[in-house]
Amino acid sequence: MKARTGILAIAIVLVSGNVALAQSQAQLRNVGRLCNAFVYANGVNGGDDEDNPFYGARNAFDDGQNVVKGIPYSSWVSGKKADWIRIRFAPNSGPLSVEAIAVRTEEPERATDTMQVTIGFENGPQQQFPAVKMTPPVTTYPLPAAAKNVSFVRLDFQAVKAIFEIDEIQILGQVSQYCHASESTPDFDSEYRNQLIIATRPPDSAEGVVHDAQITAVMKKMAALKEQTDTAQNTQAQAEGWLNLNRAADVLAQRLSEMVRFPTDPAPASPSAGALRVAEKAKALGIAVSFCEIGEGWNADTTGYQKYLQLWAAGPNADEAFWKSGVEQRCGDFEPSVEGYEAALKLYRGFIERFPSSHHVAEAKAEIADLEKGLEEERKPK
């Protein structure tokens, strides 16, 4: 587990020029871990059906305590160079106040460049503050004045690199009488996720799905990528085209999955006529997407990832292409048998041997630990 820097102690030094805040610093508490709260983040690590246990949004508020299958995971990894994270406080936590935000990033090469804070209040209004430059390893942003009766805090990050990593976020302020004496990691905000899905869902019709803004944008992108791939001047450019085409198809599948049903619908999911029309167009662009009855959602084929490996086996994204096409489960149930466990173990171990520096190695090791326990149980006499 990474050694944790004391954010609050460093915060005192960084903001000591602010007399009012310095005087109250000793009384500031991490309300993000003391008050009932829920966390959600944009993108793959925090916005799926549930938070990613390896690199998800909750890890930014876990005080370094998150352990998955015996392996420590204690940071939030973004999905792209611009991502946001949001912590919402339960109504029974108020009234609480926020006076400063402290962010710790231990890997300089995976740091963000700027952060912008938005505060939401219990009675509805919001206040957005100017973006500030990050100062790794710890950035502390004192609010101009204490924000009272806070309902949520949203942090928008921008980075030059495609992926950034944040080890810990502290929301510093004054707790209410309804908060707790001991700290705990906030829950995943599935309620907010459902609100976002419902708010962005198109009309329940074939035309509504086909003309959905997100689907239209990704289909346009796929068409452009297909043309680039077809006219590529060398195999490396062609490989990159196939990789990006499959990435776009994954985004399409995710959007189609969001439209399968409302998050609160109890009925089994089924593909709509509009979604099937979109799937036909995607197939014509080189990457088929299909409905998975078992998972009640859509999955993209891995043709593009396989093409990348065929064209550029030693390319810089070969680990991603191999993971997506040969390791990551897309649709279907794992068979809990000796043979099933052994085959899965061979797959994950082979991936680590082939790509020892991949960022997927940690996830592969965690899966191996879990599979080894399962195999041991399976081999016991019945």
N, C-alpha and C positions, 0 to 999 in steps of 0.2 A: 504494500500500500504506500502511496506517495506521502512523504512527510508534509504535514499541513502547516502553512504559515499562519500565524495568528492575525487574521484580518482586522479584528477590532483594535488590537494593539497598534498595528501599522496605521490604521485609520486616524488614530489620535495624532500621530506625527504629521501625516500628510495634510490634515485640515486644521492644524494648530493655529494657523493664522486667522481663522475664523473664531473670534473670541467667544461669541455666544455658543457656538457648537462645541468648542473646546471645554467650556465650563460645564456643559451638560453631558459630555461624552461618557463620563463614568456611569451615567444612568441609562445610556442607550442600551437597548436589548435587540437581539435578532428576532424581530417579530415574525419573520418568515418561517421560523422553526418553533416558535412558542405559541403562536395563535393558529386556530384551525384554518388551513389554507389548502389550495389546490393549484397545481402547476400544469401549464400547457405550453407547447412550443410549436412554432411553424416548422414544417418540413418533416423529414422522415424520422428524426429522433425526438419525438414528442408529440407528433400529430397523427399517428396511426390509431388503430383500434384501442390500443393501450400503449403506455410508455415503454420504449425500448429499455430493457433492464441493463444493457451493456453501456449505451451511450446516451440514454434518454434525459429528458428535461429534469426529472426529479433528482438526478445525480448532482445537479448544480446546487441543490439545497440539502444534501445528505450529510454534511460535515465530515466527509471522507469515510462514511461508514458502510457504503453499499458493497456487498459481497454477493457474487452470483456463483453458485456451485463451487465455493471455496476459493474463488479468484476475485480480488478486489477490482471493482469498477466504480470510479468516483468522479467522473467528469461528464459534462454534456458536450457532445460533438455536433456541430451544425451540419446541415445538409448542403449548404451552399455559402457563398460569400456574404450574403445578406440574410440574416435570420432574426427572428424575435422570440422572446420568451416572456411568459405572463404568469404572475402569481396572483390568485384571487383569494380574498379572505372571506370566510363564511360569515353570514350576517350575525351569528351569535358570538363572533369574535370581537365586535366593536363595542365602544369606539376606540380605535387605536390610531396612532400617529406615526408618520414616517419622516425622518430627518436627514437620512443619508443612505446611499447605496454603495456597497463595497464589492468589488469583483476581483477574484484572484485567477491568474493564468500562469501556470508554471512552465509551459513550453513556449519560449519566445517566437519560434517559427510558426506557431499555431495561434498567435495572439490576434485579437481584433484591433482595428485602427480607431474606430469611434463607437460611442454609445449614446443613445438618446433615450431619455426617461420620460414616460408618460404616466401620470397618476390619475386614477379614477376615484371619484368620491361617492359616498353612500347615496346621496340625493341625485346622482345622475351626471353632473358635469365632469369634464376631464381637463387636465392641464398638461401640456407638453412643454418640455424644457429644451433649450438648445443642445445640439449634439456636442459631446466633449471628447477630447482626444484621450485614448487609453494610455496608461503608464504601467505596463507590466513590471514586476509580477503582480502588483496590487494597484487597482484604481479605486479611489474613493471620491464619490461625488456628493458633496453636501448640498441639500436643497436650499434655495435662498431663504426659505422660512419653513417651519415645520408644517407638513401637510396633515391635517386632522380629518378624522372620520374617513379614512382611506378604505376603498373597496377592492382596488387592484393596483398593481404596479406592472407596467410593461416596459421591457428593455429591448430596444432595437439596436442590433450590432451590424457594423459594416467592416469587412476585411478585404484586403487586397487579394489574399489567397482564397482558393475555392472553398476550403474547409477550415473552420477555426474550432478551438477547444477551450472550454471554460471549466475550471476546477471547482469553484465555489462562488456563490452569490449570497450576500447578506443584506437583508432589508433591515436597516437600523432605525429604531424609533422607540416609542413608548407603548408598552403593552396595556391592555385594558384588564379590568378585574375578571373578565371571562376567559383570558388566556391561561396558559399552563405554567407550572413551575419548572417542568423539565422539557427539553427540546425533542422534536421528532421531525421526520421528513414529511413534507406535504404530500397529499395524495395526487394522483393524476386527475386532471380536470375533464372527465368524460362529459360532464354536463355542458361545458363551454364548447367542446368539440362537436357535440350534437347540435348545438345552436348554430355553429358555423356551417355545418353540413346542410341543415334545413334552410338557412338563410340564402345559401348559394345554389340550392337545388333548382333545376329548371322545371317548367310546367310538366306535369305528368302526362306527356304525350310524345309520340314519335318525333314530331317536329321540334318539340322542346328539347329533347335530348340531342338531336342532330345539330341544332343551332345553339347549343349551350356555348357560352363564350370560351370557357376553358377547353372544351373539346374542339371547338373551331380553331383555337390557337395551336393546340398540339397537333392537329391534323395538318394544318398549314406548315408547321415546322417539319413534320414527317415527310411531307411532299418535297420540301426544299432539301432535306437531307438525302432523300432517295435520289433526287436529281444529282446532287453532289457526288453521291456514291457511284452512280452510273457513269459519270463523266470524270471520275478521278484519274489523274495522270500517272499514279504509281500505286503499288500495293499498300503502302503505308497509309496513304490518304484514303484509299478504299476501305482499309481496316477501320480507320477512325470514323468513317462515314457509317459503317455498319454498327459500330459500337454506339454512336450517338443516336442512331435510328432506333436501336433496341432500348436505349435509355428513355427516349421519347415514348415508345410504346408502353413501357412500364408506367409512365406518368398517365397515359391514356387509360390503362387498365385500372389504375388507382381511382381515377375520376369516375369511370364507369361503375366501379364497385361502390362508390359513394352514392350513386343513384339507384342502386338496386332496391333499396327500401329506406324508409325513414329509420333513424337509429332506434326509435322506440317501438317499431312494428314487431309484433310477435310472430307474424306469419312467415313461413319459409320464403326465401328469396327466389326469384326467377328472372331470367333476362327479358327485357322489354323489346318491343319491335324496333324502337329507335336505337337501342343499344346494339341490336343485331345488325342494323344498317351501318352503324359506325364500324362495327367489327369487320364487315365486308370490305369497307374502304381501307381499313388498316391492313388487311391481308393483301389487298392489291398494291399497297405501298411496300410490301416486303416482309412485314412482321405481323403474324396472325395473333389475334387476341381471342380468348375463348372463355366461356363461363364455366366456373368450377362448381359443380353441384355440392361437393363436399365442403368447400370453404365458403359457399354462398357469396361468391364474388368473381371478379374477372382477373385473368392472368395473361400476360404477354408471352408469346413463344420466345425461345432463346436463340433463334436463328442468327440474329445479328452478333450476339456474343460468340457463337460458334464460328461464324465467318471471321471475326477478328482473330481468333486463335489460329485459324487455318492460314490467314494471310500474314499474320505478324505474331508468331508464337512467343517471341521474346520482347514484345512491345511493352511500353511503360504501364499499360492498363491490362496486361494479360491476367494478373491476379483477379481483377474485378470480373473480367470476362469468364474466367474459369469458375469463379465462385458463383456467378449468376447462372451459368449454363450447366455446371456439373455438380455443384454442391447445394446451393440454396433450393429448398423444397418449394415447389410452385403449387401443385395441386395433388392431393392424394394423402392417404394415411400411412404412417410409418408402421411397418409390421413388427410387433413386439415378439420376435423369435430370436433364437441364437443366431440363425443365418442373417436376419435383418440387422441385429446389432453389430455383428462382425463386418457386414458389408458397409454399414455406416461408419464404423471406426476406421476401416481401410480408406474410405473416401476422405475423411477429415485429416487423417495422418498423412495421406498422400498430398493433400493440399499444403500442409505445413512444410513438408519436405521440399515441395516444388517452389513454394513462395514463402520462405521463412521471414521475409521483411514486410509482408502484407499487413495492413491494419485489420484484416479479417482473422489473423492468427489467434488473437485473444479470444474471439468468439468461437473459433474452432477448438481451442483447448478446453473451453468451458463445456462445449458439446461433448467432447471426448470424455471428460470427467463424468458427465451425466450418463453417457452411453456405457461406460465401464461398470458403473454401479448397476445399471439395468441388465447388462449381460451377466453380471455376477448373480443377480436375483433369478434370472431366467435359467441359469445352469443349476440352481439348487434343486434337489429332488422334490418332486411334487407330492 
